[in-house]
Amino acid sequence: MSHRTLATAVFTLSALSAALSANAHAQSLSQLWSEGKVGLDARYRYEHVDQDNALNNANAQTLRTRITLQSGQWYGLSTLVEADNVSRIGDQSYNDTRNQQGQYSVVADPDGSEINQALVRYDFAQGYAAAGRQRINLDNQRFVGGVAWRQNEQTYDGALAQIKPIDGLTLTYGYIDQVNTIFGPDGQHGFVGNPANIEGHSHLINAQYVVAPALTVTGYRYLLGLDNLANKTQSSATSGLRLTGTLADFSYTAEYASQSEYAGNPKDIDADYYLLEGAYSFKALNNLTLKGGYEVLEGDKDSSQGAFQTPLATKHMFQGWADVFLATPQAGVKDAYFGGSMPLLGGNLQAWYHDFRAETGSSHYGEEFDIAYGHAVPWVKGMSALVKYAHYDADDFGVDTQKLWLQLQYTL
């Protein structure tokens, strides 16, 4: 954890303790540990990657073990510490981006142990404030998220406050001075494209108002100063408006955002983002839910500009599970997708189809088909199993890519 973040957490704890000391007799400080909880989560995953190029197929077996210590509350004050370990099982027949196995396809789950979260939190009637290393997921995680799919989760050093001054209105502000990426904890230097920690100063502003079930309006501005990521070319200022709602069995999302350069980014960025999505749930058909959408991330308008990027997003949730478009191509990307999910045999089945095209020009990048089935393991309480498959069929971008995941997760 950075020294600035640690100092902020200590200052916050000291200030809150002083403010509450006058009434300390009403609640016992011992509640912090007597009402605390210990959590354990273990996630085994086998990941296979087959790409139509010169790289050898990747076969990775990893185990992510997480221990969480959550204190009780004392006048709204609480603490949380969470430690993760990611360990390889078997041989290193994959490139985890740190193990010098560049002859294999990438499975971005490096070995290592790290403090995933360490924070002080204060809850009050209108919201909460937290300082330290923490998980931050805003809206649908398209711009800021934890990338929880990877074994080493992305967390943030800084402070976050959320206030609900009136019914329906939620105001969120966050300050970040370090991003702890999925590539940590090793390899801070020499990895311009994927450092273990991204340093800089970022500000997250998000305001959401629930007008009615049929309409929730969210406005946001994200100022990302990412000093040691891609030579600052991922630093950006993004402003957007998001509309969501539900009408009976139909739900929708409409979103627009504009992005420009920020915090010393040498590129001249003037790019937009568009999303239109609709879903319908068929309750008479075993709660089958179908969803279709169209997402656009604009590309360069000339060689000096940059495409619309989302460097802190949970990218695996968007543009296909094969993760071909982790960085927006220079010509941008248009993603037309359709799919759905439904309960099946006590578990959940989902399948998706994507058609990818350039936003600038006429290139057809390719198509992708994704399918997954998850089910609780009936004879072990707290254990679940997942089978997941992605197939990207390349046309004008990338190479044919197939990925298969087998996963067991136990949560206590």
MOQUI-V677836 format. One record per backbone hydrogen bond with DSSP energy under -0.5 kcal/mol. NH is the residue of the N-H (numbers start at 0). CO is the residue of the C=O. Records with the same first field share a line. If there is no record, write none. Layout:
NH: CO  CO
//
This chain:
5: 1
6: 2
7: 3
8: 4
9: 5
10: 6
11: 7
12: 8
13: 9
14: 10
15: 11
16: 12
17: 13
18: 14
19: 15
20: 16
22: 19
23: 20
25: 22
26: 22  23
30: 27
31: 28
32: 29
33: 29
34: 30
35: 32
36: 69
38: 67
40: 65
41: 409
42: 63
43: 407
44: 61
45: 405
46: 44  59
47: 403
48: 57
49: 401
51: 399
52: 50
55: 102
57: 48
58: 92
59: 46
61: 44
62: 86
63: 42
64: 62  84
65: 40
66: 82
67: 38
68: 80
69: 36  67
70: 68  78
71: 31
73: 76
76: 73
77: 120
79: 118
80: 68
81: 116
82: 66
83: 113
84: 64
85: 111
86: 62  84
88: 60
92: 90
93: 91
94: 104
95: 93
103: 100
104: 55
106: 94
108: 106
111: 85
113: 83
115: 81  113
116: 81
117: 132
118: 79
119: 130
120: 77
121: 128
122: 75
123: 126
126: 123
127: 161
128: 121
129: 159
130: 119
131: 157
132: 117
133: 155
137: 143
140: 137
144: 311
149: 146
152: 150
153: 145
154: 152  179
155: 133
156: 177
157: 131  155
158: 174
159: 129
160: 172
161: 127
162: 170
163: 125
164: 162
168: 165
169: 207
170: 162
171: 205
172: 160
173: 203
174: 158
175: 201
176: 156
177: 156
178: 197
179: 154  177
180: 178  195
183: 180
195: 186
197: 178
198: 196
199: 176
201: 175
202: 222
203: 173
204: 202  220
205: 171
206: 218
207: 169
208: 216
209: 167
210: 208  214
211: 214
214: 211
215: 243
216: 208
217: 241
218: 206
219: 239
220: 204
221: 237
222: 202  220
223: 221  235
224: 222
225: 223
226: 198  224
227: 198
228: 225
229: 191  227
231: 228
232: 229
233: 228
234: 231
235: 223
236: 259
237: 221
238: 257
239: 219
240: 255
241: 217
242: 253
243: 215
244: 251
245: 212
246: 249
249: 246
250: 278
251: 244
252: 276
253: 242
254: 274
255: 240
256: 272
257: 238
258: 270
259: 236
260: 268
261: 234
264: 261
267: 303
268: 266
269: 305
270: 258
272: 256
273: 295
274: 254
275: 293
276: 252
277: 291
278: 250
279: 289
280: 248
281: 279  287
282: 280
284: 281
285: 282
286: 281
287: 281  284
288: 340
289: 279
290: 338
291: 277
292: 336
293: 275
294: 334
295: 273
296: 332
297: 271  295
299: 329
304: 301
307: 297
312: 309
313: 140
314: 312
316: 313
317: 314
322: 319
325: 322
331: 328
332: 296
333: 356
334: 294
335: 333  354
336: 292  334
337: 352
338: 290
339: 350
340: 288
341: 348
342: 285
343: 346
346: 343
347: 373
348: 341
349: 371
350: 339
351: 369
352: 337
353: 367
354: 335
355: 365
356: 333
357: 362
358: 330
359: 330
360: 358
364: 355  362
365: 355
366: 392
367: 353
368: 390
369: 351
370: 388
371: 349
372: 386
373: 347
374: 384
376: 382
377: 375
379: 376
382: 379
383: 408
384: 374
385: 406
386: 372
387: 404
388: 370
389: 402
390: 368
391: 400
392: 366  390
393: 391
394: 364
395: 363
396: 364
400: 391
401: 49
402: 389
403: 47
404: 387
405: 45
406: 385
407: 43
408: 383
409: 41
410: 381
411: 39
//
